[in-house]
Amino acid sequence: MDDAQTPVKAEPAAPPASIEPRVTEFLRLGVLALFAYWSLTLVAPFAIIAIWAGILAVALYPVFRALAALFGGRPRLAAAAITVVALAVIAGPLAAIALSFAEAVQAVLAKLASGTLVVPAPPDAVRDWPLIGNWLHAAWAQASGNLEATLQRLAPSLLQAGGTVLGKIAGIGVDLIGFIVSVIIAGFLFRPGPRLGEGLKLFARRVAGERGAGFVDLAGATIRNVARGVIGVALLQALLAGLAFSLFGIPAASVLAFAVLIFCIMQIGPAPVLLPVAIWAWTAMETRATLGLTLILVLIGLIDNVLKPVLVARGLKTPMLVILAGVIGGTLSYGLIGLFLGPIVLGVFYDLVVAWMRSVPRPEDETKPA
């Protein structure tokens, strides 16, 4: 008798997957993206000010903590003191530079209007300059002999250039106001600083795990290094140079101090400004005053080599090319604030990228037995 084969029951087909959960998830993401976009459009006009305030708060927080302990545990007094000093030390010279530019342009325009502007005759050595020597000497001689005719010939170009200069000066004034507002906002960020830092770390952990929290710490350390090693030393050298120029009666002292600031932030050093000033002083000033000015300028030039290793723990790791790109790009994109903001932001991004690349395990490490 043959064994009866037991019929196999076919399993019921699985019901088609419902697309309702996916639609719901897409709707949630769409609503979240819409609110994120609206939020960004609302805060975009204040983004640069907020970022700069945060950078200042991070860079100056060790000073705030030390002052709070010195004042007997009074964080409000420490924050107020730092804000006042920052406004006096940082915003004060910048305001003087902006006013000096405006006064210089107004003085030139006033002399042009009254016809009292006199152009000295060009020296014969200008002819020997390569490429542009003969052309520059001829144009200079024409301007010194008949300034009115030269101005009439160059009137369209001068009007366009004057409008551009005035626009740039107005932009510097707007940036200066934004910078002052950033300093004031930074004063209110010192007390809640630890809570804000923990919030950033929590957000970074949600995005990239423990590595994200490490990136937040690295960003804070980089901000302090760049602020102290680049911005801080550059501001100190520019301030001392401006005081020396004013004390010895150097013309356009604030403009020269601003040039020192730019060269120092670019890590070129103050020599391109201090050396021509010293040479001019030896040809136009008394020997005793020139000797004193030269000694002061030499000391100002050596500050960079002395203070930077002290202020920056283990030295600044950000390459000079990155800082230079940050200075130029920041200034072109955001004006005066970008001059300081560019190297800090680009330096932080550079260090984060380097740390992220180094955190990837090597192939030989993955193949090693545990």
C-alpha positions in Angstrom: 0.0 0.0 0.0 1.4 3.3 -1.1 1.9 6.0 1.4 -0.6 8.8 0.9 1.0 12.0 0.2 -0.1 14.8 2.6 -1.1 17.8 0.7 1.0 21.0 1.5 -1.1 24.0 2.4 0.0 27.1 0.6 0.9 30.0 2.9 -1.4 33.0 2.5 0.3 35.7 0.5 1.5 38.7 2.5 -0.7 41.7 2.3 0.8 44.5 0.2 2.9 47.0 2.2 1.0 50.1 3.1 2.5 53.3 2.0 0.7 55.3 4.7 3.7 55.2 7.1 6.1 56.4 4.4 3.8 59.2 3.4 3.4 60.2 7.1 7.2 60.2 7.4 7.7 62.3 4.3 5.1 64.8 5.6 6.9 65.0 8.9 10.3 65.6 7.2 8.7 68.2 4.9 7.1 70.1 7.7 10.4 70.0 9.6 12.4 71.2 6.6 9.8 74.0 6.0 10.1 75.3 9.6 13.9 75.0 9.3 13.9 77.1 6.2 11.7 79.7 7.7 13.9 79.8 10.8 17.0 80.3 8.7 15.4 83.2 6.8 14.4 84.8 10.0 17.8 84.6 11.6 19.9 85.2 8.4 20.2 89.0 8.8 21.6 88.4 12.3 23.7 85.3 11.5 27.1 87.1 11.2 26.5 89.1 14.4 25.4 86.0 16.3 28.4 83.9 15.1 30.8 86.7 15.9 29.2 87.1 19.4 29.6 83.3 20.0 33.2 83.4 18.9 34.0 86.3 21.2 32.3 84.5 24.1 34.3 81.3 23.5 37.6 83.1 23.1 37.1 85.3 26.2 35.4 82.7 28.5 38.7 81.8 30.3 39.2 85.5 31.1 35.6 85.7 32.3 36.0 82.7 34.6 39.2 84.2 36.1 37.6 87.6 36.6 34.5 86.1 38.2 36.7 84.3 40.7 38.8 87.5 41.3 35.6 89.5 42.0 34.5 87.0 44.6 32.1 84.9 42.5 30.3 87.8 40.8 29.8 86.7 37.2 27.7 89.7 36.2 30.4 92.1 37.3 33.0 90.1 35.4 30.9 90.0 32.2 30.2 93.8 32.4 34.0 94.5 32.9 35.0 92.3 29.9 32.3 94.0 27.7 33.4 97.5 28.6 37.1 96.7 28.1 36.4 94.9 24.8 34.4 97.9 23.5 37.2 100.3 24.6 40.1 98.2 23.2 38.6 96.7 20.1 35.7 99.0 19.0 37.5 102.2 19.9 40.5 101.9 17.6 38.2 100.6 14.8 36.0 103.6 15.2 39.0 105.9 15.1 40.2 104.3 11.9 36.8 104.6 10.3 36.5 108.2 11.3 40.1 108.9 10.0 39.2 107.4 6.6 36.1 109.6 6.4 37.9 112.7 7.5 40.7 112.1 5.0 38.2 111.7 2.1 36.3 114.8 3.2 39.5 116.9 3.5 40.5 115.9 -0.1 37.1 116.7 -1.5 37.1 120.0 0.3 40.4 121.0 -1.2 39.3 119.9 -4.6 36.2 122.1 -4.3 38.1 125.1 -3.1 41.0 124.7 -5.6 43.7 124.6 -2.9 44.9 121.1 -3.5 48.5 121.2 -4.7 50.4 118.3 -6.1 54.2 118.4 -5.7 56.4 117.8 -8.7 57.5 114.2 -9.3 61.1 113.3 -8.5 63.3 112.3 -11.5 63.8 108.8 -9.9 60.2 107.9 -10.9 61.3 107.7 -14.6 63.6 104.7 -13.7 60.7 102.6 -12.3 60.1 99.5 -14.5 57.1 99.4 -16.8 55.2 102.4 -15.5 58.0 104.8 -14.8 57.7 107.1 -17.8 53.9 107.0 -17.9 53.6 107.7 -14.1 56.1 110.6 -14.3 54.3 112.2 -17.2 50.9 111.9 -15.5 52.3 113.2 -12.2 54.0 116.1 -13.9 50.8 117.1 -15.7 48.9 117.0 -12.4 51.4 119.1 -10.6 51.5 121.7 -13.5 47.8 121.9 -14.3 45.7 120.1 -11.8 42.4 121.5 -13.0 42.9 120.2 -16.6 44.0 116.8 -15.2 40.9 116.6 -13.0 38.6 117.5 -15.9 40.1 114.8 -18.0 39.8 112.3 -15.2 36.5 113.6 -13.8 34.4 110.5 -14.7 36.9 108.1 -13.3 37.4 110.2 -10.1 33.6 110.5 -9.6 33.2 106.7 -9.9 36.1 106.0 -7.6 34.9 108.6 -5.1 31.5 107.0 -5.0 33.1 103.6 -4.5 35.3 104.9 -1.7 32.4 106.5 0.1 30.3 103.4 -0.3 33.1 101.3 1.3 33.4 103.8 4.2 29.7 103.6 4.8 30.0 99.8 4.7 32.8 99.9 7.3 30.5 102.0 9.5 27.7 99.5 9.3 30.2 96.6 10.0 31.5 98.6 13.0 28.0 98.9 14.4 27.4 95.2 13.9 30.7 94.5 15.6 29.8 96.6 18.7 26.5 94.8 18.9 28.3 91.5 18.8 30.5 92.5 21.6 27.5 93.5 23.7 25.7 90.2 22.9 28.8 88.3 23.9 28.7 89.9 27.3 25.3 88.2 27.9 26.6 84.8 26.7 29.2 84.4 29.4 27.0 83.3 32.3 24.9 80.7 30.3 28.1 79.6 28.5 28.4 76.2 30.1 24.8 75.3 29.5 25.1 76.4 25.8 28.2 74.3 25.4 26.5 71.2 26.8 23.5 71.9 24.5 25.9 72.0 21.5 27.6 68.8 22.6 24.2 67.1 23.0 23.2 68.2 19.5 26.5 67.0 18.1 26.1 63.6 19.8 22.7 63.2 18.2 24.2 64.0 14.8 27.6 62.2 15.0 27.8 60.4 18.3 30.8 60.9 20.7 32.9 62.0 17.8 30.6 65.1 17.4 31.1 66.1 21.0 34.9 65.9 20.5 34.5 68.1 17.4 32.7 70.7 19.6 35.7 70.7 22.1 38.1 70.9 19.2 36.2 73.9 17.7 36.3 75.7 21.0 40.1 75.1 21.4 40.8 76.3 17.8 38.7 79.5 18.3 40.8 80.3 21.4 44.1 79.5 19.7 43.3 81.6 16.6 41.8 84.5 18.7 44.8 84.6 21.0 47.6 83.8 18.6 46.4 85.7 15.6 43.7 88.3 16.4 44.9 89.1 19.9 48.6 89.6 19.0 47.7 91.5 15.9 45.4 93.9 17.8 48.1 94.5 20.4 50.8 95.3 17.8 48.4 97.6 15.9 47.4 99.4 19.1 51.0 99.9 20.2 52.0 101.0 16.7 49.2 103.5 16.5 50.2 104.9 19.9 53.8 105.2 18.7 52.8 106.9 15.5 50.6 109.4 17.3 53.2 110.1 19.9 55.9 110.9 17.4 53.6 112.8 15.0 53.6 110.3 12.1 51.1 111.4 9.4 48.0 109.2 8.9 48.7 107.3 12.2 45.4 105.5 12.3 45.6 104.4 8.7 49.1 103.0 9.2 47.9 101.2 12.4 45.1 99.6 10.4 47.6 98.4 7.9 49.7 96.9 10.7 46.6 95.1 11.9 45.9 93.6 8.4 49.5 92.5 7.9 49.7 90.9 11.3 46.4 89.0 10.9 47.8 87.7 7.6 50.8 86.5 9.5 53.1 88.6 7.3 54.1 90.8 10.3 54.2 94.6 10.7 57.5 95.0 8.9 55.9 96.2 5.6 54.6 99.2 7.5 57.1 99.8 10.2 60.2 99.7 7.9 59.0 102.4 5.6 58.0 104.6 8.6 61.4 104.1 10.1 63.2 105.1 6.8 61.0 108.1 6.5 61.7 109.1 10.1 65.4 109.1 9.5 65.0 111.5 6.6 62.5 113.9 8.1 62.8 113.9 11.9 65.5 114.7 14.5 68.1 112.1 15.3 67.1 111.6 19.0 63.4 111.3 18.2 64.1 109.0 15.3 66.3 106.8 17.4 63.6 106.4 20.0 60.9 105.7 17.4 63.1 103.1 15.7 63.7 101.3 19.0 60.0 101.3 19.8 59.2 100.0 16.3 61.7 97.2 16.6 60.2 96.1 19.9 56.7 96.1 18.4 57.9 94.0 15.5 59.4 91.4 18.0 56.1 91.1 20.0 54.9 88.5 17.5 57.8 86.2 18.1 57.6 86.6 21.9 53.9 86.5 22.7 52.5 84.0 20.2 54.3 81.0 21.8 53.1 82.1 25.2 49.5 82.8 24.3 49.0 79.8 22.1 49.4 76.5 23.9 51.7 74.2 21.8 51.7 76.8 19.0 49.1 77.6 16.4 48.6 74.5 14.1 46.6 76.3 11.4 48.8 76.9 8.3 49.4 80.5 7.3 47.8 79.9 3.9 44.5 79.0 5.6 44.6 82.1 7.7 45.5 84.3 4.7 42.6 82.8 2.7 40.3 83.4 5.6 41.3 87.0 5.9 40.9 87.8 2.2 37.7 85.8 1.8 36.2 87.1 5.0 36.9 90.7 4.1 35.6 90.4 0.6 32.4 88.6 1.8 31.6 90.3 5.0 33.6 93.5 5.2 35.3 94.6 8.4 33.8 91.9 10.5 35.0 89.3 8.0 38.6 90.5 8.5 38.4 88.8 12.0 35.7 86.3 11.3 37.3 84.7 8.2 40.5 83.3 9.7 38.7 82.0 12.8 35.9 80.2 10.9 38.3 78.8 8.3 40.8 77.8 11.0 38.1 75.9 12.9 36.9 74.2 9.7 40.4 73.2 8.8 41.1 71.6 12.2 37.8 69.8 12.1 38.5 68.3 8.7 42.0 67.3 9.8 40.6 65.6 12.9 37.9 63.9 11.0 40.4 62.5 8.4 42.7 61.3 11.2 39.9 59.5 13.0 39.3 57.1 10.1 41.0 53.8 10.9 43.8 52.6 8.6 43.3 49.4 6.5 46.2 47.7 8.3 44.6 48.5 11.7 41.3 46.9 10.6 43.1 43.6 9.5 45.0 43.2 12.8 43.5 40.5 15.1 41.8 41.7 18.2 
